[in-house]
Amino acid sequence: MARISLENVSKTYPDGHRAVHSLNLAVDDGEFIVLVGPSGCGKSTALRMVAGLEDISEGQILVGGAVANEVSPRDRNIAMVFQSYALYPHLTVAENIGFGLKVRGATKATIAEKVKAAAQTLELSEYLGRKPAQLSGGQRQRVAMGRAIVRDPKVFLFDEPLSNLDAKLRVQMRTEIKELHQRLLTTSIYVTHDQIEAMTMADKIVVMRDGMVEQIGDPLSLYDRPNNTFVAGFIGSPAMNLVPGTVRLNGGGGRVEFDGGATLPVPLGARAADGQPVLYGIRPEHCLLADAAGLPAEVVVVEPTGADTQLYCRFNRQEITSLIRDRVTCRAGDRISLKPDLARAHLFDSTSGARLVA
């Protein structure tokens, strides 16, 4: 295991495109970090620089306290699991898992021992004689992970490893990867665009946009206290509602006024200036049905899932989503009132997008 440090790391391509901007990140020994963000935000480029597959333009990367900028990928003792599995179709599962050891000159006995142990860990023992074409997508991903495990690396890197799997397999595999990490306690960096994967797997999440870090923190901190509207909209599913309004203090605690005259109290813990344009942030699960004194909305679509009901509503020509932890009698076309949980609502500056706090 090893601590990973990225210090002012940047990547600029010959055409002038800057994929990563002055990235600073510390991954503690044994920690599971997830880089998350939309396509093109620089998360995979950052991962490839840690692996040594991309040269860095500025800054330095330290692995176990030693600068690794000029260290070749094979000498960094880092194992990478790719989205595409990258298995050799003509080799058996056992041969694929042990291939890296064979290339490094390990003895047959050592290879056999490590392959057997990895197969038991990943529940692949009965498939060791099969070829990749005879395996399911989840089994192929386990083989790719087994190939990484047998190397006893200091660091595991995962580059969107579940993207090619169906929804059910993704849920199963993310649980297996997390359980594997809890057993091995190897420092791990995981890249995904799926915020559900990030929330459920990470010790710490790094939210990236346009090559820069927007916020770093544990999953619940990012969910409860997003720094800005980008993080607020990216973390959480369904996404947070962001409703434009204007703060009216009127000498009291203050309210936010919306087009059409509807108002809501300023969220607890938030502060803004009188007349300041803001975005009122309400997560769907904190957007509650109310008798009155809320936002007058029209129900557009009702989606019952059994355990809860998702309402897609329209307020001031904007869609607002409400997630009710129960069954409701609403139908499309109904007029309802939606009210936030003030202790869990947020206020953001409409220009900068920054969260406004007292």
C-alpha positions as CSV (number, residue, x, y, z in Angstrom):
1,M,0.0,0.0,0.0
2,A,1.1,3.6,-0.5
3,R,0.0,7.2,-0.2
4,I,-0.6,9.0,-3.5
5,S,-0.1,12.8,-3.8
6,L,-0.7,15.0,-6.8
7,E,0.8,18.4,-6.4
8,N,-0.2,21.1,-8.9
9,V,-0.5,18.5,-11.6
10,S,-1.6,19.8,-15.0
11,K,-1.9,18.3,-18.5
12,T,-1.8,20.4,-21.6
13,Y,-1.9,18.7,-25.0
14,P,0.1,19.9,-28.1
15,D,-3.0,21.5,-29.5
16,G,-3.2,23.7,-26.4
17,H,-6.1,21.9,-24.8
18,R,-5.7,21.9,-21.0
19,A,-7.3,18.7,-19.8
20,V,-6.3,19.1,-16.1
21,H,-5.6,22.3,-14.2
22,S,-3.3,22.4,-11.2
23,L,-4.8,19.4,-9.5
24,N,-3.9,18.9,-5.9
25,L,-5.1,15.7,-4.3
26,A,-3.9,13.4,-1.4
27,V,-5.0,9.8,-1.3
28,D,-4.1,8.3,2.1
29,D,-2.8,4.8,2.5
30,G,-5.6,2.3,2.1
31,E,-8.2,5.0,1.1
32,F,-10.8,4.5,-1.6
33,I,-11.1,7.8,-3.6
34,V,-13.6,8.3,-6.5
35,L,-13.1,10.9,-9.2
36,V,-16.4,11.9,-10.6
37,G,-17.7,14.3,-13.2
38,P,-19.1,14.6,-16.7
39,S,-17.4,13.3,-19.8
40,G,-14.4,15.4,-20.7
41,C,-13.8,16.8,-17.2
42,G,-10.3,15.4,-16.9
43,K,-10.8,12.5,-14.4
44,S,-9.5,9.7,-16.7
45,T,-6.6,11.9,-17.8
46,A,-5.7,12.4,-14.1
47,L,-5.9,8.6,-13.5
48,R,-3.7,7.9,-16.5
49,M,-1.1,10.3,-15.2
50,V,-1.0,8.5,-11.9
51,A,-0.5,5.2,-13.8
52,G,2.2,6.8,-16.0
53,L,0.3,6.3,-19.2
54,E,0.1,10.1,-19.7
55,D,3.0,12.5,-19.2
56,I,2.3,15.4,-16.9
57,S,2.9,19.0,-18.1
58,E,3.4,20.6,-14.7
59,G,3.6,19.5,-11.1
60,Q,4.6,16.2,-9.6
61,I,3.1,12.9,-8.6
62,L,4.3,11.1,-5.5
63,V,3.8,7.4,-4.9
64,G,4.7,6.3,-1.3
65,G,6.5,9.6,-0.8
66,A,8.8,9.2,-3.9
67,V,8.4,11.4,-7.0
68,A,7.1,9.2,-9.8
69,N,7.1,11.7,-12.7
70,E,9.9,9.9,-14.6
71,V,9.2,6.3,-13.4
72,S,7.9,4.0,-16.1
73,P,4.4,2.5,-15.7
74,R,5.7,-1.0,-15.0
75,D,8.0,0.2,-12.3
76,R,5.3,2.1,-10.3
77,N,3.8,-1.1,-8.9
78,I,0.3,0.2,-9.8
79,A,-2.4,-2.1,-11.2
80,M,-5.1,-0.7,-13.5
81,V,-8.5,-2.1,-14.3
82,F,-10.0,-0.8,-17.5
83,Q,-13.5,-0.3,-18.8
84,S,-12.9,-2.7,-21.7
85,Y,-11.6,-5.6,-19.6
86,A,-8.6,-6.0,-22.0
87,L,-8.5,-9.8,-21.8
88,Y,-6.6,-12.0,-24.2
89,P,-9.3,-14.0,-26.0
90,H,-7.1,-17.0,-26.8
91,L,-6.0,-17.4,-23.2
92,T,-7.9,-19.2,-20.4
93,V,-9.1,-17.4,-17.3
94,A,-6.1,-18.7,-15.4
95,E,-3.7,-17.7,-18.1
96,N,-5.2,-14.2,-18.3
97,I,-4.9,-13.7,-14.5
98,G,-1.4,-14.9,-14.4
99,F,-0.1,-13.2,-17.6
100,G,1.5,-10.3,-15.9
101,L,3.3,-12.5,-13.5
102,K,4.6,-14.6,-16.4
103,V,5.9,-11.6,-18.2
104,R,7.8,-10.6,-15.0
105,G,9.5,-14.0,-14.8
106,A,7.6,-15.5,-11.9
107,T,7.9,-19.2,-11.5
108,K,5.1,-21.5,-12.5
109,A,4.5,-22.5,-8.8
110,T,4.3,-18.9,-7.8
111,I,1.9,-18.1,-10.6
112,A,-0.3,-21.1,-9.9
113,E,-0.5,-20.2,-6.2
114,K,-1.4,-16.5,-6.8
115,V,-3.9,-17.3,-9.5
116,K,-5.6,-19.9,-7.2
117,A,-5.8,-17.4,-4.4
118,A,-7.2,-14.6,-6.6
119,A,-9.7,-17.0,-8.1
120,Q,-11.0,-18.0,-4.7
121,T,-11.3,-14.3,-3.6
122,L,-13.3,-13.4,-6.8
123,E,-15.3,-16.7,-6.9
124,L,-13.7,-17.7,-10.3
125,S,-12.3,-21.1,-9.3
126,E,-14.7,-23.1,-11.4
127,Y,-14.0,-20.9,-14.5
128,L,-10.2,-21.0,-14.6
129,G,-10.2,-23.3,-17.7
130,R,-12.6,-21.2,-19.7
131,K,-11.9,-18.6,-22.4
132,P,-13.2,-15.0,-22.0
133,A,-15.9,-15.6,-24.7
134,Q,-17.5,-18.2,-22.4
135,L,-17.9,-15.7,-19.5
136,S,-20.5,-13.1,-18.7
137,G,-19.6,-9.4,-18.5
138,G,-19.4,-9.5,-14.7
139,Q,-17.2,-12.6,-14.8
140,R,-14.8,-10.9,-17.3
141,Q,-14.5,-7.9,-15.1
142,R,-13.6,-10.2,-12.2
143,V,-10.9,-11.7,-14.3
144,A,-9.5,-8.2,-15.1
145,M,-9.6,-7.5,-11.3
146,G,-7.9,-10.9,-10.6
147,R,-5.1,-10.0,-13.0
148,A,-4.5,-6.8,-11.0
149,I,-4.8,-8.5,-7.6
150,V,-2.1,-11.1,-8.2
151,R,0.5,-8.4,-8.7
152,D,0.2,-7.3,-5.0
153,P,0.3,-3.6,-6.2
154,K,0.7,-0.6,-4.0
155,V,-2.3,1.1,-5.7
156,F,-5.4,0.0,-7.7
157,L,-6.7,2.3,-10.4
158,F,-10.2,1.7,-11.8
159,D,-11.2,3.5,-15.1
160,E,-15.0,3.3,-15.3
161,P,-14.8,-0.5,-14.9
162,L,-18.6,-1.0,-14.8
163,S,-19.7,1.1,-17.8
164,N,-20.2,-1.9,-20.0
165,L,-22.4,-3.8,-17.6
166,D,-26.2,-3.8,-17.3
167,A,-27.8,-2.1,-14.4
168,K,-28.2,-5.2,-12.2
169,L,-24.6,-6.3,-12.7
170,R,-23.3,-2.8,-12.0
171,V,-25.0,-2.9,-8.6
172,Q,-23.6,-6.3,-7.9
173,M,-20.1,-5.5,-9.1
174,R,-19.8,-2.2,-7.2
175,T,-20.6,-4.1,-4.0
176,E,-18.0,-6.7,-4.8
177,I,-15.3,-4.1,-5.5
178,K,-16.1,-2.4,-2.2
179,E,-15.9,-5.7,-0.3
180,L,-12.7,-6.5,-2.1
181,H,-11.2,-3.2,-1.0
182,Q,-12.3,-3.7,2.6
183,R,-10.4,-7.1,2.6
184,L,-7.3,-5.9,0.8
185,L,-7.1,-2.3,2.1
186,T,-5.1,-1.3,-1.0
187,T,-5.0,2.4,-1.9
188,S,-7.5,2.8,-4.7
189,I,-8.6,5.6,-7.1
190,Y,-11.8,4.9,-9.0
191,V,-13.1,7.0,-12.0
192,T,-16.7,7.2,-12.9
193,H,-19.3,9.6,-14.3
194,D,-22.0,7.8,-12.3
195,Q,-22.6,9.7,-9.0
196,I,-24.5,6.7,-7.5
197,E,-21.3,4.7,-7.8
198,A,-19.4,7.5,-6.3
199,M,-21.8,7.9,-3.3
200,T,-22.0,4.2,-2.5
201,M,-18.3,3.3,-2.9
202,A,-16.1,6.2,-1.9
203,D,-14.4,7.1,1.3
204,K,-13.9,10.5,-0.4
205,I,-15.2,12.0,-3.6
206,V,-13.5,14.4,-5.9
207,V,-15.9,16.3,-8.1
208,M,-14.3,17.6,-11.3
209,R,-15.4,20.0,-14.0
210,D,-13.4,21.3,-17.0
211,G,-10.2,19.9,-15.6
212,M,-10.5,21.5,-12.2
213,V,-11.7,20.3,-8.8
214,E,-15.0,21.7,-7.7
215,Q,-15.1,20.0,-4.2
216,I,-13.5,17.2,-2.3
217,G,-15.2,15.5,0.7
218,D,-16.9,12.4,2.0
219,P,-20.1,11.5,0.2
220,L,-22.6,12.8,2.8
221,S,-20.7,16.1,3.2
222,L,-21.0,16.7,-0.5
223,Y,-24.7,15.8,-0.4
224,D,-25.5,17.9,2.6
225,R,-23.2,20.9,2.0
226,P,-22.4,21.3,-1.8
227,N,-20.1,24.3,-2.4
228,N,-21.9,25.4,-5.5
229,T,-24.8,24.7,-8.0
230,F,-22.6,22.3,-10.1
231,V,-21.9,20.0,-7.2
232,A,-25.5,20.4,-5.9
233,G,-26.8,19.3,-9.3
234,F,-24.3,16.5,-9.9
235,I,-24.5,14.8,-6.5
236,G,-27.8,13.3,-5.6
237,S,-30.4,11.4,-7.7
238,P,-32.8,12.8,-8.8
239,A,-30.9,16.0,-9.2
240,M,-31.5,19.0,-6.9
241,N,-34.2,21.5,-8.0
242,L,-32.7,25.0,-8.5
243,V,-35.5,27.6,-8.6
244,P,-34.6,31.3,-9.5
245,G,-35.9,34.0,-7.1
246,T,-35.0,37.2,-5.3
247,V,-34.3,37.7,-1.6
248,R,-36.6,40.1,0.3
249,L,-35.5,40.8,3.8
250,N,-38.2,43.4,4.9
251,G,-36.5,43.8,8.2
252,G,-37.1,40.2,9.3
253,G,-35.7,36.8,8.7
254,G,-36.3,37.1,5.0
255,R,-38.1,35.3,2.2
256,V,-37.3,34.4,-1.3
257,E,-39.8,35.8,-3.9
258,F,-40.4,34.0,-7.2
259,D,-42.1,35.1,-10.4
260,G,-45.8,35.2,-9.9
261,G,-45.6,36.4,-6.3
262,A,-45.1,33.0,-4.5
263,T,-42.6,33.2,-1.6
264,L,-40.7,30.8,0.6
265,P,-38.7,31.4,3.8
266,V,-34.9,31.7,3.4
267,P,-33.5,28.2,4.3
268,L,-32.1,27.7,7.7
269,G,-28.4,28.6,7.9
270,A,-28.5,30.7,4.7
271,R,-27.9,34.4,4.3
272,A,-28.2,36.8,1.4
273,A,-28.6,40.6,0.8
274,D,-31.9,42.2,0.2
275,G,-32.7,42.2,-3.5
276,Q,-30.0,39.5,-4.3
277,P,-30.9,37.2,-7.2
278,V,-30.6,33.6,-5.9
279,L,-31.3,30.0,-6.8
280,Y,-33.4,28.2,-4.2
281,G,-32.1,24.6,-3.9
282,I,-34.5,21.8,-2.9
283,R,-33.6,18.2,-3.2
284,P,-36.6,16.2,-4.6
285,E,-36.7,14.0,-1.4
286,H,-36.9,17.3,0.7
287,C,-39.6,18.8,-1.6
288,L,-42.8,18.0,0.3
289,L,-46.5,18.1,-0.4
290,A,-48.1,21.0,1.5
291,D,-51.7,22.2,2.1
292,A,-50.7,25.7,1.2
293,A,-47.9,28.3,1.7
294,G,-45.6,26.6,-0.8
295,L,-44.9,26.7,-4.5
296,P,-48.1,26.3,-6.6
297,A,-47.3,23.6,-9.1
298,E,-49.0,21.5,-11.7
299,V,-48.4,17.8,-11.8
300,V,-47.1,16.7,-15.2
301,V,-46.1,13.1,-14.7
302,V,-46.6,10.7,-11.7
303,E,-44.1,7.8,-11.4
304,P,-45.0,5.3,-8.6
305,T,-42.3,2.8,-7.8
306,G,-43.9,1.0,-4.9
307,A,-41.8,2.3,-2.1
308,D,-42.1,5.9,-3.1
309,T,-43.6,8.2,-5.8
310,Q,-41.8,10.6,-8.0
311,L,-43.8,13.7,-9.1
312,Y,-42.6,15.7,-12.1
313,C,-44.3,19.1,-11.7
314,R,-44.2,22.5,-13.4
315,F,-43.8,25.8,-11.6
316,N,-43.2,29.1,-13.6
317,R,-42.5,27.0,-16.7
318,Q,-39.7,25.1,-14.9
319,E,-39.8,21.5,-14.0
320,I,-39.6,20.6,-10.3
321,T,-39.2,17.1,-9.1
322,S,-40.7,15.8,-5.8
323,L,-39.8,12.4,-4.4
324,I,-42.5,11.3,-1.9
325,R,-41.6,8.4,0.4
326,D,-45.1,7.0,0.2
327,R,-47.9,6.5,-2.3
328,V,-50.0,9.5,-3.4
329,T,-53.3,10.1,-5.1
330,C,-52.0,12.9,-7.4
331,R,-52.7,12.6,-11.1
332,A,-51.3,14.6,-14.1
333,G,-53.0,18.0,-14.3
334,D,-53.6,18.3,-10.6
335,R,-52.7,21.6,-8.9
336,I,-50.6,21.0,-5.7
337,S,-48.4,23.0,-3.3
338,L,-44.8,22.0,-2.8
339,K,-42.9,23.1,0.3
340,P,-39.2,22.5,1.2
341,D,-37.7,21.1,4.4
342,L,-36.1,24.4,5.5
343,A,-33.4,22.6,7.5
344,R,-32.3,20.8,4.3
345,A,-32.9,23.5,1.6
346,H,-30.0,25.6,0.2
347,L,-29.5,29.1,-1.2
348,F,-27.0,29.8,-4.0
349,D,-25.9,33.1,-5.6
350,S,-27.4,33.1,-9.1
351,T,-24.3,34.7,-10.7
352,S,-21.4,32.8,-9.2
353,G,-23.3,29.6,-8.2
354,A,-21.7,29.6,-4.8
355,R,-23.7,28.4,-1.8
356,L,-24.8,31.2,0.5
357,V,-24.3,30.5,4.2
358,A,-24.7,32.6,7.4
